[in-house]
């Protein structure tokens, strides 16, 4: 490219920048006036007005580049424009929600790039001071948009503001701040997360405990420092609690703690749970959780045998790794349910009994009859002490026994007769069946005292009537505290993703049977 052409391009660029700078005041003022008008919820916006605002958003990006001193003014304006998005449930009075949604999302998309421009952290410090840490007097809508924007960014200048919001009385503000803190590699954040869990004991529902577990699991490493030691001290009582739910909830917090701190606690706790089972209590589900964590750390499979794990750990700690007895387990010979072999001694089977289960899979054998055969075979191979029950779902659930029954020969035969007597009919309504399994009452809440099972095995042969949209929100709002794991079997190539979602959200397995 010639020098003359380069000079011309430079001149044109400088002239354009000068014109943009002279008009930047008008761009900001116009956008502010537009916002004042659009903020009236009953006022309808035209498509032309939306396009006009989107053009001004381009001008505002340029203002941030050529006038750094005005970045916070523009950022505040972008936050207010983002708040125009009414979300999934716009107020009934909103005449044209989609226009506001379009504007709000366009403005929200500009927030991240605006923070990227602030290399010196000035915008971030303003955001923490003037928006996040101003207490409940701060504009709530701005705080919400700012917190959503900061999720995953880990801007160090905003940390104090996020910690402030995570202690706010406003539940939504608190939740969004916690989401923004998840995975932050900072000892102060780790200790704060533990403090939030402690507060949750005093005020049930104070914090979404799943976010705390997600935080500790998402870290690359927690090591052996002050925060790691605090995690072990916090988790240790829960690992030996008489409540299996306490133990299952606590285990993920150890995920990134160094082996030297975590492994001895894991082995000791596993030994206690095994002793409980041998005394007629305990939980195979909990034992399996401990074994899975030890296997993840060691790469070895030695089953629920604490003495073997202790031998391995002593050898590893001394620097003389030797093969412990029973290092590799023999493949299990017990029957599975369509290939599933979950470790549990408290299980409910939720079986599809809709009309489509009458479909033949071979000559004289229907899907329903095949499911019964699988069920009986699985029950016959259960360990002594296991308890079970069966729920059928179609348009309305049908329940065999309200409480778990011992997996004795007489109980298995009684369940077989009951299931064989039922006739598939009706639609594929899975959610009422799931809620029946979890003892969800008329108030929409789970009766944890009545909920005995820790595992539900679901079989379905087609698309569910409700679709999959309910699974994630229902799990977060209602079912997560149950800690029940759903293992799901999909017969045939149908389905609409409901079973996959149910297994994923609860940490279970999904199997598709051709």
C-alpha positions in Angstrom: 0.0 0.0 0.0 1.4 3.4 -1.0 2.4 6.1 1.6 -0.2 8.5 0.0 -3.0 5.9 0.4 -2.0 5.3 4.0 -2.0 9.0 4.8 -5.4 9.4 3.2 -6.8 6.5 5.3 -5.3 8.0 8.5 -6.8 11.4 7.7 -10.2 9.9 7.1 -10.0 7.9 10.3 -9.0 10.9 12.4 -11.6 13.1 10.8 -14.3 10.4 11.5 -13.1 10.1 15.1 -13.2 13.9 15.5 -16.8 14.0 14.2 -17.8 11.1 16.5 -16.2 12.8 19.5 -18.1 16.1 18.8 -21.3 14.2 18.5 -20.7 11.8 21.4 -22.5 14.1 23.8 -25.5 13.9 21.6 -25.3 10.1 21.3 -25.4 9.6 25.1 -28.1 12.3 25.6 -30.2 10.8 22.8 -30.0 7.3 24.3 -30.8 8.6 27.8 -33.9 10.4 26.4 -34.9 7.3 24.5 -34.5 5.2 27.7 -36.6 7.7 29.7 -39.4 7.3 27.2 -39.1 3.5 26.8 -39.1 3.0 30.6 -42.8 3.6 30.7 -44.1 0.0 30.7 -47.4 0.7 29.0 -45.8 2.6 26.2 -45.6 0.6 22.9 -42.3 0.8 21.0 -42.2 0.8 17.2 -39.7 -1.2 15.2 -38.1 2.0 13.9 -37.5 3.1 17.5 -35.8 -0.2 18.2 -33.6 0.1 15.2 -32.7 3.7 16.1 -31.6 2.7 19.6 -29.5 -0.1 18.2 -27.7 2.4 15.9 -27.0 4.6 19.0 -25.6 1.5 20.8 -22.9 1.4 18.1 -22.2 5.1 18.8 -21.9 4.4 22.5 -19.3 1.8 21.9 -17.2 4.4 20.0 -17.7 6.9 22.9 -16.1 4.4 25.3 -13.1 4.1 23.0 -12.4 7.8 22.3 -13.6 9.2 25.7 -12.4 6.9 28.5 -13.6 9.4 31.1 -17.2 8.7 30.1 -17.1 4.9 30.3 -18.9 4.7 33.6 -21.6 7.0 32.3 -22.1 4.8 29.3 -21.9 1.6 31.3 -24.6 2.9 33.7 -26.8 3.6 30.6 -26.1 0.1 29.2 -27.2 -1.4 32.5 -30.4 0.5 32.5 -31.1 -0.4 28.9 -30.4 -4.1 29.7 -33.0 -4.0 32.4 -35.7 -3.3 29.7 -35.6 -7.0 28.9 -38.7 -8.3 30.6 -37.3 -11.9 30.8 -39.4 -15.0 30.3 -42.5 -13.6 32.1 -43.1 -10.0 31.1 -45.6 -8.0 33.1 -49.2 -8.2 31.7 -49.2 -4.4 31.2 -46.2 -4.5 28.9 -47.7 -3.8 25.4 -44.8 -5.0 23.3 -42.4 -7.2 25.3 -40.4 -8.5 22.4 -39.1 -5.0 21.4 -37.9 -4.4 24.9 -36.4 -7.8 25.0 -34.5 -7.1 21.8 -33.2 -3.8 23.1 -32.3 -5.3 26.5 -30.4 -8.2 25.0 -28.5 -5.9 22.6 -27.5 -3.7 25.5 -26.5 -6.6 27.7 -24.3 -8.0 24.9 -22.4 -4.7 25.1 -21.6 -4.9 28.8 -18.8 -7.5 28.5 -16.9 -5.6 25.8 -17.3 -2.4 27.8 -15.6 -4.1 30.8 -12.9 -5.4 28.4 -12.1 -1.9 27.4 -11.4 -0.9 31.0 -7.9 -2.3 31.2 -7.1 -0.1 34.3 -10.1 -1.5 36.2 -11.8 2.0 36.5 -15.2 0.8 35.3 -15.0 -2.3 37.5 -14.2 -0.3 40.6 -17.1 2.1 39.8 -19.3 -0.9 39.3 -18.3 -2.5 42.7 -18.6 0.8 44.6 -21.7 2.5 43.0 -23.8 -0.5 42.0 -22.9 -3.7 43.9 -21.9 -2.3 47.3 -24.4 0.5 47.8 -26.7 -1.7 49.9 -30.4 -2.1 49.3 -30.6 1.6 48.3 -28.9 0.8 45.0 -31.1 0.5 41.9 -32.1 -3.1 42.0 -32.4 -3.5 38.2 -28.9 -2.3 37.8 -27.6 -4.7 40.3 -29.3 -7.6 38.7 -27.9 -6.8 35.2 -24.4 -6.2 36.6 -24.4 -9.5 38.5 -25.6 -11.4 35.5 -22.9 -9.7 33.4 -20.1 -10.6 35.9 -20.9 -14.4 36.0 -17.7 -16.2 35.1 -15.6 -13.0 34.5 -13.8 -12.9 37.8 -12.9 -9.3 37.7 -10.8 -8.8 40.8 -11.9 -5.2 41.4 -15.5 -6.4 41.7 -14.9 -9.2 44.3 -15.7 -7.1 47.3 -19.0 -5.9 45.7 -19.9 -9.5 44.9 -19.3 -10.7 48.4 -21.5 -7.8 49.6 -24.3 -8.9 47.3 -24.0 -12.5 48.3 -25.0 -11.5 51.8 -27.9 -9.3 50.6 -31.4 -9.7 52.0 -32.7 -9.9 48.4 -32.8 -13.6 47.5 -32.3 -13.0 43.7 -29.4 -10.7 44.3 -27.8 -13.2 46.6 -28.3 -16.1 44.1 -26.8 -14.1 41.2 -23.8 -13.0 43.3 -23.2 -16.6 44.3 -23.3 -17.7 40.7 -20.7 -15.0 39.9 -18.4 -16.3 42.7 -18.5 -20.0 41.7 -15.1 -21.2 40.7 -13.3 -18.1 41.9 -9.7 -19.3 42.9 -9.4 -17.2 46.0 -9.0 -18.5 49.6 -11.3 -15.7 50.8 -14.0 -16.9 48.5 -13.6 -20.5 49.6 -14.0 -19.5 53.3 -16.9 -17.4 52.4 -18.6 -20.3 50.7 -18.2 -22.4 53.9 -19.7 -19.5 55.9 -22.7 -19.4 53.6 -23.3 -23.1 54.2 -23.1 -22.5 57.9 -25.6 -19.7 57.6 -27.8 -22.0 55.6 -28.0 -24.3 58.7 -29.2 -21.3 60.8 -31.5 -20.1 58.0 -32.6 -23.0 55.8 -33.0 -21.8 52.2 -30.5 -19.0 52.7 -28.2 -20.2 49.9 -28.4 -22.5 47.0 -26.1 -25.2 48.3 -25.7 -26.7 44.8 -23.8 -23.6 43.9 -21.4 -24.1 46.8 -20.8 -27.7 45.7 -20.3 -26.6 42.2 -17.8 -24.0 43.4 -15.5 -26.5 45.1 -15.9 -29.1 42.3 -15.0 -26.6 39.6 -11.7 -25.5 41.2 -8.5 -26.9 39.6 -6.9 -27.5 43.0 -7.5 -26.5 46.6 -4.2 -27.9 47.9 -3.4 -28.2 51.6 -3.6 -24.5 52.7 -5.9 -22.7 55.1 -9.0 -23.0 53.0 -8.4 -26.7 52.3 -8.0 -27.4 56.0 -11.2 -25.4 56.7 -13.1 -27.5 54.2 -11.9 -30.7 55.8 -12.9 -29.5 59.3 -16.3 -28.4 58.0 -17.0 -31.6 56.1 -15.7 -34.2 58.6 -18.8 -34.2 60.9 -21.2 -34.5 57.9 -19.2 -37.5 56.5 -20.0 -39.5 59.6 -23.5 -38.1 60.1 -26.3 -40.6 60.7 -28.1 -38.8 57.8 -27.0 -40.2 54.4 -28.1 -37.0 52.8 -25.7 -35.0 54.9 -22.9 -37.2 53.8 -23.8 -37.2 50.1 -24.1 -33.4 50.2 -20.7 -33.0 51.9 -18.6 -35.3 49.8 -18.3 -33.0 46.7 -16.8 -30.3 48.8 -13.6 -32.4 49.2 -13.2 -32.8 45.4 -10.2 -30.5 45.0 -8.6 -30.9 48.5 -5.2 -32.5 48.3 -5.0 -36.3 48.9 -2.9 -35.9 52.0 -5.8 -34.2 53.7 -8.7 -35.9 52.1 -7.9 -39.6 51.7 -7.5 -40.4 55.4 -10.8 -38.8 56.1 -12.5 -40.7 53.3 -11.1 -44.1 54.4 -12.1 -43.5 58.0 -15.6 -42.4 57.1 -16.1 -45.3 54.7 -15.1 -47.7 57.6 -17.8 -46.2 59.8 -20.5 -46.5 57.2 -19.5 -50.2 56.5 -19.7 -50.9 60.2 -23.1 -49.4 60.3 -24.3 -51.6 57.5 -22.9 -54.7 59.1 -24.8 -53.7 62.3 -28.1 -53.6 60.3 -28.0 -49.9 59.2 -25.8 -47.9 56.9 -26.3 -47.1 53.2 -24.9 -48.8 50.1 -25.4 -45.6 48.2 -23.1 -43.7 50.6 -20.5 -46.5 50.5 -20.6 -46.3 46.7 -20.0 -42.6 46.8 -16.9 -43.0 49.0 -15.6 -45.8 46.8 -16.1 -43.6 43.6 -14.2 -40.7 45.2 -11.3 -43.0 46.3 -11.2 -44.6 42.9 -11.1 -41.2 41.2 -8.1 -40.2 43.3 -6.2 -43.5 43.1 -7.1 -45.0 39.8 -7.8 -48.3 41.6 -10.9 -50.3 42.3 -11.0 -52.0 45.7 -14.7 -51.8 46.6 -16.2 -50.9 50.0 -13.3 -52.4 51.9 -11.6 -49.8 54.1 -8.8 -52.1 55.2 -7.7 -52.5 51.6 -7.8 -48.8 51.0 -5.8 -48.2 54.2 -3.1 -50.6 53.0 -2.9 -48.8 49.7 -2.7 -45.4 51.4 0.1 -46.5 53.7 2.1 -47.9 50.8 1.6 -44.7 48.8 2.4 -42.4 51.7 5.6 -44.3 52.4 6.6 -44.1 48.7 6.5 -47.8 48.2 3.4 -48.4 46.1 2.4 -52.1 46.3 -0.6 -53.8 45.0 -3.1 -54.2 47.8 -5.3 -57.3 48.1 -8.3 -57.3 45.8 -7.0 -54.3 43.9 -9.3 -55.2 41.0 -12.8 -56.3 41.6 -14.3 -59.1 39.7 -17.2 -58.2 37.4 -20.5 -58.3 39.2 -22.6 -61.4 38.5 -25.9 -60.0 39.8 -28.8 -59.3 37.4 -29.2 -55.8 36.0 -32.3 -53.8 35.0 -31.8 -53.3 31.3 -28.0 -53.1 32.0 -28.3 -50.8 35.0 -26.7 -52.0 38.3 -27.0 -49.0 40.7 -25.5 -49.4 44.2 -28.4 -49.0 46.5 -30.3 -50.7 49.2 -33.4 -48.4 49.1 -34.9 -48.2 45.6 -38.2 -47.5 43.9 -39.0 -48.6 40.4 -41.1 -46.2 38.4 -42.4 -48.2 35.4 -44.3 -46.9 32.4 -47.8 -48.4 32.3 -49.2 -46.3 29.5 -51.1 -47.8 26.6 -48.0 -48.0 24.3 -46.4 -50.5 26.7 -48.8 -53.1 25.1 -46.7 -53.0 22.0 -45.1 -56.4 21.2 -41.3 -56.7 21.3 -41.3 -60.3 20.2 -44.0 -62.9 19.5 -46.3 -63.0 22.5 -44.2 -60.7 24.6 -45.1 -57.0 25.2 -42.9 -54.2 26.4 -44.8 -54.4 29.7 -44.2 -58.1 30.1 -40.5 -57.6 29.3 -40.2 -54.9 31.9 -41.8 -57.2 34.5 -39.3 -59.9 33.6 -36.4 -57.4 34.0 -37.8 -56.2 37.3 -38.2 -59.6 38.9 -34.7 -60.6 37.7 -33.2 -57.5 39.2 -35.1 -57.8 42.5 -33.9 -61.4 42.8 -30.3 -60.3 42.8 -30.5 -57.6 45.4 -28.3 -57.7 48.5 -29.8 -58.8 51.8 -31.3 -55.9 53.6 -32.4 -54.1 50.5 -35.9 -52.6 50.5 -37.9 -51.6 47.4 -41.3 -50.6 46.1 -43.0 -50.2 42.7 -44.9 -47.3 41.2 -46.6 -47.4 37.8 -47.2 -44.2 35.8 -49.7 -43.4 33.1 -52.4 -40.8 33.2 -52.5 -41.3 37.0 -49.9 -43.1 39.1 -50.6 -46.5 40.6 -48.7 -47.5 43.8 -47.7 -50.9 45.1 -47.2 -50.2 48.9 -46.7 -46.8 50.3 -43.5 -47.7 52.1 -40.4 -49.7 51.1 -40.6 -53.5 51.5 -37.8 -55.9 52.2 -36.5 -57.7 49.1 -37.6 -61.1 50.4 -39.0 -63.8 48.2 -42.5 -63.3 49.5 -42.4 -59.5 48.8 -40.9 -60.0 45.4 -43.6 -62.5 44.5 -46.3 -60.2 45.8 -44.9 -57.3 43.7 -44.7 -59.5 40.6 -48.3 -60.6 41.0 -49.4 -57.0 41.5 -47.5 -55.7 38.4 -48.7 -58.6 36.3 -52.3 -57.9 37.3 -52.1 -54.3 36.1 -53.0 -53.4 32.5 -51.2 -50.7 30.6 -53.5 -47.9 29.6 -53.7 -44.1 29.4 -51.1 -41.4 28.6 -47.4 -41.1 29.4 -47.5 -38.6 32.3 -44.1 -39.0 34.0 -44.1 -36.0 36.4 -47.0 -37.2 38.7 -45.2 -40.5 39.0 -41.9 -38.9 39.9 -43.6 -36.7 42.5 -45.4 -39.8 43.9 -42.0 -41.5 44.3 -40.6 -38.5 46.1 -43.6 -38.0 48.4 -44.4 -34.5 47.1 -47.4 -33.2 49.0 -50.3 -30.9 48.0 -48.1 -28.0 49.0 -45.6 -28.9 46.3 -42.9 -29.9 48.9 -41.2 -33.2 49.6 -41.8 -34.9 52.9 -38.2 -35.9 53.7 -39.2 -37.7 56.8 -41.4 -40.1 54.8 -38.9 -40.4 51.9 -37.0 -43.6 52.5 -35.5 -44.3 49.1 -32.2 -42.9 47.8 -32.6 -44.2 44.2 -35.4 -44.3 41.7 -35.1 -46.4 38.5 -37.4 -45.1 35.7 -38.5 -47.0 32.6 -40.4 -45.3 29.8 -41.0 -46.3 26.2 -41.8 -43.0 24.5 -42.2 -39.2 24.7 -43.6 -38.0 28.0 -46.7 -35.9 27.9 -45.1 -32.9 29.8 -41.9 -32.7 27.8 -38.5 -32.0 29.4 -38.9 -28.3 30.3 -40.1 -28.9 33.9 -37.2 -31.1 35.0 -34.4 -28.6 35.7 -36.5 -25.9 37.5 -38.4 -28.5 39.4 -35.2 -30.1 40.5 -33.7 -26.8 41.7 -36.8 -25.6 43.5 -38.3 -28.9 44.9 -36.2 -32.0 44.5 -32.6 -31.2 45.0 -32.7 -31.4 48.8 -33.9 -35.0 48.5 -30.5 -36.1 47.0 -32.4 -39.0 45.3 -30.6 -40.2 42.2 -32.7 -41.1 39.1 -31.4 -43.9 36.7 -33.4 -43.9 33.6 -34.1 -46.5 30.8 -35.6 -45.4 27.5 -37.1 -48.2 25.4 -36.9 -47.6 21.7 -35.8 -44.7 19.7 -38.5 -42.3 20.9 -38.4 -39.9 23.8 -38.2 -36.1 24.0 -35.1 -35.8 26.3 -37.0 -36.0 29.6 -35.3 -39.1 30.9 -31.9 -37.8 29.9 -32.6 -34.5 31.7 -33.8 -36.3 34.9 -30.7 -38.6 35.0 -28.3 -35.7 34.3 -29.8 -33.3 36.9 -29.7 -36.0 39.6 -26.3 -37.5 38.7 -27.8 -40.8 37.5 -27.3 -43.0 34.4 -29.3 -43.0 31.2 -29.6 -46.1 29.1 -31.4 -46.4 25.7 -32.5 -49.9 24.8 -33.2 -50.4 21.0 
